[in-house]
Amino acid sequence: MLSRIRLTFKQHRFETLAVTIVCVGLTAAALIEAFRLNSLNVPLSCLQSYQGSFVDPSQGPITAAQAHCNELAKSFSDMKGSLDMNLVQLLLLLVPLLTGIVVGAPLVAREIEQGTAPLSWALSGSRRRWLLGKVLAGVLLLASLMLAVGLAANVLEGALNPGLNPYNSFSNYLGRGVIDVFWALAAFAGTFALGTLFGRTMPAVVIALVVCFFVRGVWDAGMTHYVLRPFAIEQVLPDQPQQGYVAYGPGSGFADMFVYSKSYIDGKEATDAQVNDWYQQNMVCVPTPTQSASASPADSSSPSASSSPGPQATPGNPNMGVACQTPTIDPSHFPQQIQYVLPGSWYWQTVAMESGVLLLGSLFCGAIAFVWVDRRRPY
């Protein structure tokens, strides 16, 4: 079996070398970007208090310490949104699928296209044994490379979000860590199964690209709605949430995964339409005449402290405006919205569940290939 694995690497040395160079280069790029962010040494308090270009006049003049803090936070924000950073993050998201497709497409289809499959099958003694050696070679290659890429992506995620543990947070969790290995294996299994069915490399590549990116696009919504929904719990945020431009640090709610929300009116669950009806029934807006330009100030009654600001004239009638008054209602009777999330502490359980689903899909596609290879015509 080892000789068959070595032979597979030799037969597909171009693909092996290409994905190795890309993955090693991307791993190094992610670690370099993380080092650049960490080398700024921006205190977490500066990121939490940074308000961007907005300056609140009520806070008084900015001190020299706060100005220096804002400068550090701005440099961090600029580097975080730079072109090279966005490019590395995009590649980290796409590489698991692309490497799986590149390695899996020619695995079976190339020998069928070149006409060498009958000889390989005869020398191996069994088509399935021949396919098993090729599959093991691809799995070993992808698992080692994707594990390195995923760990580097975790390091970069920790640098991008100071104060958050990447192994205890759902921030971009589908594009980093151990799950990268299973994304690559799923793309690999689906692609070599297509190559076994069609016996051609290019159709397998095209169909695999469409299918893999479609699955990746709907994966988050599908898993959240159908699989993870029963496990969500009510979100509990701190009494004094952080007010920074970006919420960093534990307790900010940024580490949790939003699953769904429910609205309640007087303790009873309500739909969005019922909430809108409640506001339409209880928030009254009526047209009111505006003060005439010729009227003297003494003719107008002085507004009370509880009245709404002066109505604005409508384009159709400059002497008419709209005044909206909020009825006096106990705040406990207002519609309440409760969010249900998966807490960041459930990171490993959730990753294990989703990785298991991807593994089952990989095994299913691989089973199709192993069943079909015995029926496959040698051309």
C-alpha positions in Angstrom: 0.0 0.0 0.0 2.9 2.4 0.8 4.4 1.8 -2.7 1.0 2.6 -4.2 0.7 5.8 -2.2 4.2 6.8 -3.4 3.3 6.0 -6.9 0.2 8.2 -6.7 2.3 11.2 -5.5 4.7 10.6 -8.4 1.9 10.3 -11.0 0.3 13.5 -9.7 3.4 15.4 -8.7 2.3 18.6 -10.4 -0.9 18.8 -8.3 1.0 17.7 -5.2 3.7 20.3 -5.7 1.2 23.0 -6.6 -1.1 22.6 -3.5 1.9 22.2 -1.2 3.4 25.5 -2.4 0.1 27.3 -2.1 -0.8 26.0 1.3 2.7 26.6 2.8 2.8 30.1 1.3 -0.7 30.9 2.6 0.2 29.5 6.1 3.3 31.8 6.1 1.3 34.8 4.9 -1.4 34.3 7.6 1.3 34.1 10.3 3.1 37.2 8.9 -0.2 39.2 9.0 -0.8 38.1 12.5 2.7 39.1 13.5 2.2 42.6 12.0 -1.0 43.1 13.9 0.5 41.9 17.2 3.6 44.0 16.7 1.4 47.2 16.9 0.9 46.4 20.6 -2.4 48.2 20.8 -4.0 48.0 24.2 -7.4 46.4 24.3 -8.8 49.4 26.1 -7.9 51.6 23.1 -9.8 49.4 20.8 -12.8 49.4 23.1 -12.9 53.2 23.4 -12.1 54.0 19.8 -15.0 55.8 18.1 -13.5 56.2 14.7 -13.5 59.7 13.2 -16.5 60.7 15.4 -15.8 63.1 18.2 -18.4 63.7 20.8 -18.3 67.4 21.8 -19.9 66.7 25.1 -16.9 64.7 26.2 -14.7 67.8 26.2 -11.2 68.1 24.6 -9.2 65.0 23.9 -6.3 64.4 26.1 -2.8 63.6 24.7 -3.1 60.1 26.1 -6.5 59.5 24.4 -5.2 61.0 21.1 -2.2 58.5 21.2 -4.7 55.7 22.0 -6.9 56.7 19.1 -3.9 56.8 16.8 -2.9 53.3 17.8 -6.4 52.0 17.3 -6.7 53.7 13.9 -3.4 52.1 12.7 -4.8 48.7 13.9 -8.1 49.3 12.1 -6.4 50.4 8.9 -4.2 47.3 8.8 -7.2 45.1 9.6 -9.0 46.5 6.5 -6.0 46.6 4.2 -5.9 44.9 0.8 -3.3 42.3 1.7 -5.2 41.4 4.9 -8.5 40.9 3.0 -6.7 38.9 0.3 -5.2 36.5 2.9 -8.6 36.1 4.6 -10.3 35.4 1.2 -7.7 32.8 0.3 -8.0 31.1 3.7 -11.7 30.8 3.0 -11.4 29.4 -0.5 -8.2 27.2 -0.3 -9.8 24.2 1.4 -12.3 23.7 -1.4 -9.9 24.5 -4.2 -7.2 22.2 -3.0 -9.7 19.4 -2.6 -10.9 19.9 -6.2 -7.4 20.1 -7.6 -6.2 16.9 -6.0 -9.4 15.0 -6.5 -10.3 15.8 -10.1 -7.4 13.9 -11.9 -7.2 11.1 -9.3 -9.2 8.6 -11.3 -10.2 10.6 -14.5 -6.7 11.1 -15.7 -5.8 7.4 -16.0 -9.1 6.8 -17.8 -8.5 9.7 -20.2 -4.9 8.5 -20.9 -5.9 4.9 -21.3 -3.6 3.6 -18.6 -6.5 2.5 -16.3 -6.8 -1.1 -17.5 -3.1 -1.7 -17.0 -3.2 -0.2 -13.5 -6.3 -2.3 -12.6 -4.6 -5.4 -13.8 -1.4 -4.8 -11.9 -3.2 -3.9 -8.7 -5.4 -7.0 -8.8 -8.4 -5.1 -7.7 -9.9 -1.8 -8.9 -11.0 -0.9 -5.4 -7.5 -1.6 -4.0 -6.1 0.6 -6.7 -8.6 3.4 -5.8 -7.9 2.9 -2.1 -4.2 3.6 -2.5 -4.9 6.8 -4.5 -7.5 8.0 -2.0 -5.2 7.4 1.0 -2.5 9.5 -0.7 -4.9 12.4 -1.3 -6.2 12.2 2.3 -2.7 12.2 3.8 -1.7 15.2 1.6 -4.8 17.3 2.3 -5.1 16.5 6.0 -1.5 17.6 6.8 -1.6 20.8 4.6 -5.1 21.9 5.7 -4.3 21.4 9.4 -1.3 23.8 9.0 -3.5 26.3 7.2 -6.3 26.0 9.7 -4.0 26.5 12.7 -2.5 29.6 11.0 -6.0 30.9 10.4 -6.7 30.6 14.1 -3.6 32.6 14.9 -4.7 35.3 12.5 -8.2 35.3 13.9 -6.8 35.8 17.4 -4.7 38.8 16.2 -7.7 40.3 14.3 -9.9 40.2 17.4 -7.8 40.9 20.5 -9.3 39.6 23.8 -11.2 36.8 22.1 -9.9 33.2 22.3 -10.3 31.8 18.8 -10.9 28.3 20.3 -13.8 29.8 22.3 -15.4 32.0 19.7 -17.6 31.5 16.6 -16.0 34.4 14.7 -15.3 33.1 11.2 -15.2 29.6 12.6 -16.1 27.9 9.3 -13.0 29.2 7.7 -10.3 28.2 10.2 -9.1 25.5 12.5 -9.8 21.8 12.2 -12.9 22.2 10.1 -10.7 23.2 7.2 -9.5 19.6 7.0 -13.0 18.3 6.6 -14.0 21.0 4.0 -11.0 19.9 1.9 -11.8 16.2 2.4 -15.4 16.7 1.4 -14.4 18.6 -1.8 -11.8 15.9 -2.5 -14.3 13.0 -2.1 -17.0 14.7 -4.2 -14.5 15.5 -7.0 -12.9 12.1 -7.3 -16.4 10.6 -7.2 -17.4 12.8 -10.2 -14.1 11.9 -11.9 -15.0 8.2 -11.5 -18.5 8.7 -12.8 -17.6 10.8 -15.9 -14.1 9.5 -16.6 -13.1 13.1 -17.6 -11.1 15.7 -15.6 -12.6 18.9 -16.9 -16.3 18.0 -16.3 -15.4 16.9 -12.8 -13.7 20.2 -12.1 -16.5 22.3 -13.4 -19.3 20.5 -11.7 -17.3 20.2 -8.4 -16.7 24.0 -8.4 -20.4 24.7 -8.8 -21.5 22.1 -6.2 -18.8 22.9 -3.6 -19.3 26.7 -3.7 -23.1 26.3 -3.6 -22.8 24.0 -0.6 -20.4 26.4 1.1 -22.7 29.3 0.4 -25.8 27.8 2.0 -24.0 25.8 4.7 -24.2 28.4 7.4 -27.9 29.1 7.0 -28.8 25.5 6.6 -26.9 24.3 9.6 -28.1 27.2 11.8 -31.8 26.7 10.8 -32.1 22.9 10.7 -29.3 21.4 12.9 -28.1 23.9 15.5 -31.5 25.6 16.2 -32.6 23.1 18.9 -29.4 23.7 20.9 -29.6 27.5 21.1 -30.0 29.2 24.5 -31.2 32.7 25.5 -28.4 35.2 25.2 -27.4 37.0 28.4 -25.4 40.2 27.8 -23.6 42.2 30.5 -25.5 45.0 32.2 -23.0 47.6 30.9 -22.1 46.6 27.3 -19.0 48.0 25.8 -19.5 51.1 23.7 -16.5 51.0 21.5 -16.4 51.3 17.7 -15.9 47.6 17.6 -16.9 45.2 20.4 -13.8 43.4 21.6 -13.1 41.2 24.6 -15.0 38.6 26.6 -18.6 39.3 27.5 -19.2 41.5 24.4 -21.4 38.8 22.8 -19.1 38.8 19.7 -17.9 35.3 20.5 -21.5 33.8 20.4 -23.3 32.6 17.3 -26.7 34.1 16.7 -29.2 31.4 15.7 -32.7 33.0 15.9 -34.8 35.5 17.9 -38.3 35.6 19.3 -40.6 38.5 20.0 -43.0 38.6 22.9 -46.0 40.9 23.8 -47.1 40.7 27.4 -45.3 37.4 27.8 -46.9 35.8 24.8 -44.9 34.9 21.7 -45.6 37.2 18.7 -44.8 37.3 15.1 -43.1 40.2 13.3 -46.5 41.2 11.8 -48.1 41.3 15.3 -45.3 43.5 16.6 -45.8 45.9 13.7 -49.5 45.9 14.4 -48.9 46.7 18.1 -46.8 49.8 17.2 -49.3 50.9 14.6 -52.1 50.7 17.2 -50.2 52.4 20.0 -48.0 55.0 18.3 -50.4 57.7 17.0 -49.3 60.3 14.4 -51.8 63.0 13.6 -51.7 66.0 11.2 -51.5 69.3 13.1 -51.6 72.9 11.8 -48.4 74.8 11.9 -48.1 78.4 13.2 -48.9 81.0 10.6 -46.0 83.3 9.5 -48.1 86.4 10.2 -49.2 85.3 13.7 -47.5 87.0 16.6 -45.4 85.0 19.1 -47.9 85.9 21.8 -50.7 84.1 20.0 -49.0 80.7 20.2 -49.2 78.7 23.3 -45.9 77.8 24.9 -45.1 74.1 24.4 -45.2 71.9 27.4 -42.2 69.8 28.4 -43.9 66.5 27.4 -44.9 67.6 23.9 -43.1 66.5 20.9 -40.9 68.8 18.8 -42.6 71.2 16.4 -44.2 69.4 13.5 -42.6 69.7 10.1 -44.5 71.0 7.1 -45.4 68.5 4.5 -44.5 69.2 0.8 -48.2 69.0 -0.1 -49.4 71.5 2.5 -46.8 73.8 4.0 -49.3 74.8 6.8 -49.7 71.2 8.0 -47.3 69.0 9.8 -47.3 65.6 11.5 -46.9 65.2 15.3 -46.3 61.8 16.8 -46.9 61.3 20.5 -45.8 58.2 22.5 -48.6 57.0 24.7 -47.9 56.5 28.4 -47.4 52.8 28.6 -45.7 50.7 31.2 -42.3 49.7 29.6 -43.0 46.1 30.6 -45.8 46.0 28.1 -43.7 47.0 25.2 -42.7 44.2 22.7 -39.6 42.4 23.9 -37.2 40.6 21.6 -35.0 37.7 22.9 -32.1 36.4 21.0 -31.0 32.7 21.1 -27.4 31.9 20.5 -24.8 29.2 20.8 -22.3 30.5 23.4 -18.6 30.6 22.4 -17.8 28.0 25.0 -19.6 25.5 22.8 -17.0 26.0 20.0 -15.5 22.5 20.0 -18.8 20.7 20.3 -20.2 22.7 17.4 -17.1 22.2 15.2 -17.2 18.5 16.0 -20.8 18.2 14.9 -20.3 20.1 11.7 -17.1 18.3 10.9 -19.0 15.0 11.4 -21.6 16.1 8.9 -18.9 16.9 6.4 -17.2 13.6 7.1 -20.4 11.7 6.5 -20.8 13.5 3.2 -17.2 12.6 2.3 -17.8 8.9 3.1 -21.0 8.9 1.0 -19.3 10.4 -2.0 -16.3 8.0 -1.6 -18.7 5.0 -1.3 -20.3 6.0 -4.6 -16.8 6.1 -6.2 -15.8 2.7 -4.8 -19.1 1.1 -6.0 -18.9 2.6 -9.5 -15.2 1.9 -10.1 -16.0 -1.8 -10.6 -18.6 -0.9 -13.2 -16.5 1.8 -14.9 -15.6 1.2 -18.5 -11.8 1.5 -19.1 -12.4 4.5 -21.5 
